[in-house]
Amino acid sequence: MPDQLFADPYLAQVYDAWHPRSVRDDYDFYMPMMLSAASVLDVGCGTGTLLSEARFKGHSGRLCGLDPAFGMLAAARRIAEVEWVQGNLRSVTWEGEFDLIVMTGHAFQTIVTDDELRASLQAVWRALSPGGCFAFETRNPKARAWDRWRPENSVTVQMPDGNYVDITTHIVSPFDGRTITFTHTFDGPHSSLPQISHSTLRFLDIEPLRKLLQSEGFEIEGEFGDFDGQPLSYESPEIIMIARRHR
């Protein structure tokens, strides 16, 4: 089931206010690849802002967004020029239909178990055309991003209606070498609040991720450590992979 942050329509709006385009350097990184691909699938597309931007910037081919969360897709479907599908990689049956598949916003980390990871990568491989590309990122566990996910680092975001929402993060289950579980508490004057969203994320080290991709029929074409194109190192904040399907 999707986290409440993504399933609830109001919290989906909060997500966009919390992560505005002005701070989405991942969009700048992936956009050139998207504009040069004839057909693009965005897995975990959220409210559809990435695909909408690609269309606005002139992409004339097939753009498709896949997301399991009703709240996110309810917002995305306001954009009529893109195909929207509710589901996840294990629920779709595309065969060779996309030249590029992207997963942004650390959506890859919501795939938690080994079996789910393998099944999802197999679905990506099937959905790609021969020689197609899979581009995604995951946080490098060596960078320990979760050290910043503390109540004292709470944030306040302003919504389009002028109201403010306070967001506080609490670690529920500390990092155990594989996953971490935490909550976001949302509070403010809106009638939908307060709400609590529970999340579990998977963290993969560089070498296990490389082996996993290769075992599922991908050739790693590029590796980066941040969205400014820095080379990947064991201290990088991100592990950004560009992997191509073997023909």
C-alpha positions in Angstrom: 0.0 0.0 0.0 1.2 3.5 -0.8 2.3 5.7 2.2 -0.4 8.1 3.4 1.8 10.9 2.2 1.1 9.8 -1.4 -2.4 8.3 -1.1 -4.1 11.3 0.5 -5.1 14.0 -2.0 -4.2 16.9 0.3 -0.9 15.4 1.4 0.0 14.9 -2.3 -0.4 18.7 -2.6 1.8 19.1 0.5 4.5 16.9 -1.1 4.7 19.2 -4.1 4.9 22.3 -1.9 7.6 20.6 0.2 9.6 19.6 -2.9 9.1 22.5 -5.3 10.6 22.5 -8.8 13.1 25.1 -7.8 14.9 22.5 -5.6 14.4 19.5 -7.9 17.9 19.1 -9.4 17.0 15.5 -10.2 14.6 16.9 -12.9 17.5 18.8 -14.5 19.5 15.6 -14.5 16.9 13.4 -16.1 15.3 15.8 -18.5 17.8 15.6 -21.4 17.5 11.9 -21.4 13.7 12.2 -21.5 13.6 14.7 -24.3 15.9 12.5 -26.5 13.8 9.3 -25.9 10.8 8.6 -28.2 8.8 6.9 -25.4 9.2 7.4 -21.6 7.7 5.7 -18.6 8.0 7.5 -15.2 7.6 4.9 -12.4 6.4 6.5 -9.2 5.4 9.6 -11.2 3.6 11.3 -8.3 1.6 14.3 -9.3 3.1 14.2 -12.8 5.2 17.3 -12.7 8.2 15.7 -14.4 6.3 14.3 -17.4 4.3 17.6 -17.6 7.6 19.5 -17.9 8.8 17.2 -20.6 5.7 17.7 -22.6 5.9 21.5 -22.1 9.5 21.4 -23.3 8.5 19.8 -26.5 8.5 16.0 -26.1 6.1 14.9 -28.8 6.2 11.1 -28.2 4.6 8.8 -25.7 4.8 9.9 -22.1 3.4 7.5 -19.4 3.2 7.8 -15.6 2.8 4.9 -13.3 2.0 5.3 -9.6 0.1 3.2 -7.0 -1.2 6.2 -5.1 -4.7 7.6 -5.7 -3.9 11.0 -4.2 -0.9 11.5 -6.5 -2.6 10.4 -9.7 -5.7 12.5 -8.9 -3.5 15.5 -9.3 -1.5 14.1 -12.2 -4.6 13.4 -14.3 -5.4 17.1 -14.6 -2.7 16.9 -17.3 -4.5 15.4 -20.3 -1.5 15.2 -22.6 0.1 12.3 -20.7 -1.0 8.7 -20.1 -1.6 7.9 -16.4 -1.8 4.3 -15.0 -2.5 3.4 -11.4 -0.4 0.4 -10.2 3.2 -0.6 -9.7 5.8 -2.5 -11.7 4.6 -5.8 -10.5 1.0 -5.1 -11.7 1.8 -4.1 -15.3 2.4 -6.2 -18.4 4.2 -3.9 -20.9 6.4 -5.6 -23.4 9.1 -3.6 -25.1 7.1 -0.4 -25.2 9.5 2.2 -23.7 12.9 3.5 -24.8 13.5 5.1 -21.4 12.2 4.3 -17.9 13.0 6.7 -15.0 12.4 6.5 -11.3 13.0 9.8 -9.5 12.4 11.2 -6.0 14.1 8.1 -4.6 11.1 6.0 -5.6 13.4 3.0 -6.1 13.9 2.8 -2.3 10.2 2.1 -1.7 10.9 -1.4 -3.2 11.9 -3.1 0.0 12.4 -6.8 -0.2 14.8 -8.8 -2.4 11.9 -10.6 -4.2 10.2 -7.3 -4.9 13.4 -5.8 -6.2 14.0 -8.7 -8.6 10.4 -8.7 -9.8 10.4 -5.0 -10.3 13.6 -5.1 -12.3 12.3 -7.9 -14.4 9.2 -5.8 -15.2 11.4 -2.9 -16.1 13.5 -5.1 -18.4 10.3 -6.4 -20.1 8.8 -2.9 -20.5 11.9 -1.6 -22.2 12.6 -1.9 -25.9 15.8 -3.8 -26.8 18.6 -1.5 -25.9 16.3 0.7 -23.8 17.6 2.6 -20.8 16.6 2.5 -17.1 17.7 5.6 -15.1 17.1 6.0 -11.4 18.7 7.0 -8.1 18.9 5.7 -4.5 20.5 7.3 -1.5 23.9 6.0 -0.6 23.7 4.4 2.8 27.3 5.5 3.5 26.0 9.1 3.5 23.5 8.3 6.4 20.8 10.7 5.2 18.6 9.4 8.0 20.8 11.3 10.6 18.9 14.4 9.5 15.5 12.9 9.8 14.9 14.2 13.3 12.1 16.2 15.1 14.5 19.1 15.6 14.8 19.4 11.8 11.0 19.9 11.3 10.0 22.1 8.4 7.0 24.3 7.6 5.7 24.7 4.1 3.2 27.2 2.7 0.4 25.8 0.6 -1.1 27.5 -2.5 -4.1 28.5 -0.3 -1.8 30.4 2.0 -2.1 28.0 4.9 1.0 26.5 6.5 1.8 22.9 7.2 4.3 21.7 9.8 6.1 18.5 9.0 8.0 16.5 11.6 10.0 13.3 11.1 10.5 10.6 13.7 12.6 7.4 13.2 10.6 4.4 14.2 13.0 1.6 13.4 16.7 2.6 13.0 18.7 1.5 10.0 19.4 -2.3 10.3 21.7 -2.6 7.4 18.9 -2.9 4.9 15.9 -0.7 5.8 14.7 2.2 8.0 11.2 3.0 9.0 10.0 6.5 10.0 6.9 8.7 10.2 6.1 12.1 8.9 3.5 14.0 11.0 1.6 16.7 9.2 -0.2 19.4 11.2 -1.9 22.6 10.3 -5.3 24.4 9.9 -6.6 22.3 7.0 -9.5 20.0 7.7 -7.5 17.0 6.5 -4.9 17.5 9.3 -3.3 16.3 11.5 -2.2 13.1 9.7 0.7 10.7 10.1 2.4 8.9 7.2 4.5 5.7 7.8 7.3 4.9 5.4 9.9 2.1 5.0 12.9 2.6 2.6 15.5 0.2 1.4 19.1 1.2 1.2 21.4 -0.7 -1.1 25.2 -0.3 -1.2 26.9 0.2 -4.5 28.3 -3.3 -5.2 25.1 -5.2 -4.3 23.1 -2.8 -6.6 25.5 -3.3 -9.5 25.3 -7.1 -9.1 21.5 -7.0 -8.9 21.2 -5.0 -12.1 23.6 -7.2 -13.9 21.9 -10.4 -12.7 18.6 -9.1 -14.2 20.0 -8.4 -17.7 21.2 -4.8 -17.4 24.5 -3.4 -18.5 25.5 -0.4 -16.4 26.3 2.5 -18.7 26.8 5.3 -16.3 27.2 5.9 -12.6 27.0 9.3 -10.8 27.3 10.4 -7.2 25.1 13.5 -7.4 22.8 15.3 -9.8 25.5 17.7 -10.9 27.2 14.8 -12.6 29.9 14.1 -10.1 31.5 10.6 -10.4 30.2 8.0 -8.1 32.3 7.3 -5.0 31.7 5.4 -1.8 31.1 8.7 0.0 28.6 10.1 -2.6 25.2 11.2 -1.3 23.5 9.5 -4.2 23.9 6.4 -6.3 22.6 7.3 -9.7 22.5 4.5 -12.2 22.0 4.5 -16.0 21.5 0.9 -17.0 20.7 -0.4 -20.4 18.7 -3.5 -21.3 20.7 -6.2 -23.1 19.3 -6.8 -26.6 
